[in-house]
């Protein structure tokens, strides 16, 4: 019966050896390919820095005017336009403008990456049940694993800075974009596709001219959720050097500055509401337009 008492210890020893093997292998990979990976992401870093400088150099009345124009174009709602303008004015008045522009630059780049990567993957999933069966468990893991875990391999590879934080945010925020793109294309009416076939449309023409336009409301819902999840990750990403509204919140937690944490947290909420209302309203307008067109 000695093996019964030794079995747990053997399991723990094997697990320690297994963990050490993974850690050592990843460290060797980092030493070998770390510089090449940093060089690969250098253009992304330069673009992010350029966008942040552009936003910081933009006069705040001009930026607010641009947001109001976008809000009106997307929603045709005076309430959303006025609410966006007042929220941004208060953010600037309370001295959080620079941090807000840094956060906006991160969110914009993250959203662009999520659309650029998530849209093709969602299209691939919609066209292949096998691809959907492979990708869906990966998305499940990405959405359920604690967000702090993303930071460990990214920091080991790229260190502290903007790009590691951006990658962690993209990993956390991209699943809704992929899922809703897949769902939207799969929900396109089969009769519409049969009509496209009857007119001799090629698979590419069906995708670009029929399926994607009809799936746009779902795709924009994915964009909306991606933006919301990116903003939710801002504070966590600030732990590895991402500038923006997350760093004052982190500082407030460390030093128990209630006012600082509350104000910057409310600024994140204000940004979330602005982005949410604009993207959601545009998605609803697309949906009503498609519905009216179908009638």
SULPE-V402838 format. One line per field, one symbol per residue. phi: phi as a letter, one per 20 degrees, with the letter a starting at -180 (. if undefined). psi: psi as a letter, one per 20 degrees, with the letter a starting at -180 (. if undefined). burial: I if it has 24 or more other ideal C-beta (glycine too) atoms within 12 Angstrom, else O. A space follows every 10 residues. Layout:
# SULPE-V402838
phi: ???
psi: ???
burial: ???
This chain:
# SULPE-V402838
phi: .ffffegfff ffffffffff ffffffffff ffdgffffff eggfffffff ffffffefgf ffffffffff ffffdldfff ffffffffff fffemdffff ffffffffff ffffffefff ffffffebff fffffgfffg ffedfgfffg ffffffedme qffgffffff gfefgfffff fgffffefgf ffffffffen ffgfffffec ffgfeggfff fffgffffff ffegfffffd nffpffffff ffffdlefff ffffffffff ffffffffff ffffffffff fffff
psi: jhhhhighhh ghghgghggh ggggghgggg hgjghhgghh jghgghgggg gghghhipph hgghgghhgg gghhhkphgh ggggggghgh gghjkjgghg hggggggggg ggghghhhgh ghgghhiohg gghghghghg ghihqphhhh hghghhgibp aggghggggg hhihghgggh gggghhipph hghhgghhjk prhgggghif ggghihghgh hggghggghg hhiggghihk jpqaihghgg hhghjlnggg ggghghgggg gggggggghg hhghggghgh ghhh.
burial: OOOOOOOOOO OOOOOOOOOO OOOOOOOOOO OOOOOOOOOO IOOIIOOIOO IIOOIOOIOI OOIIOOIIOI IIOIIOOOOI IOIIIOIIOI IIOOOIIIII IIIIIIIIII IIIIIOIIIO IIIOIIOOOO OIOOIOOOIO OIOOOOIOOI IOIIIIIIOO IIIIIIIIII IIIIIIIIII IIIIIIOIOO OIIOOIOOOO OOOOOIIOOI IIIIIIIIII IIIIIIIIII IIIIIIIIII IIIIIIIIII OOOOOOOOOI IOIIIOIIII IIIIIIIIII IIIIIIIOOI OOOOO
